[in-house]
Amino acid sequence: DAVLIFIMPPSREELERRHTVQKGDTLSGIARKYYGKSSAFRLIRNANKDVLKGKDQLQIGQILVIPPDPATGEKKP
């Protein structure tokens, strides 16, 4: 008897990380933490347009979606 195993790819929600804004956080600093480069701040800003009030205005305690790195499809710890 053969056994078939189906592996479903992770959903978008499973690939996305969350970051809770701390005092002193900036979008470029958060981008550097998760992507290794501050220029990736646009990825975070675009993924959080609904929660960011100003262009780059962050509020302590705010929860941001950190999308997977488009270059690799992976997320960093």
Disulfide bonds with the S-S distance in Angstrom:
none
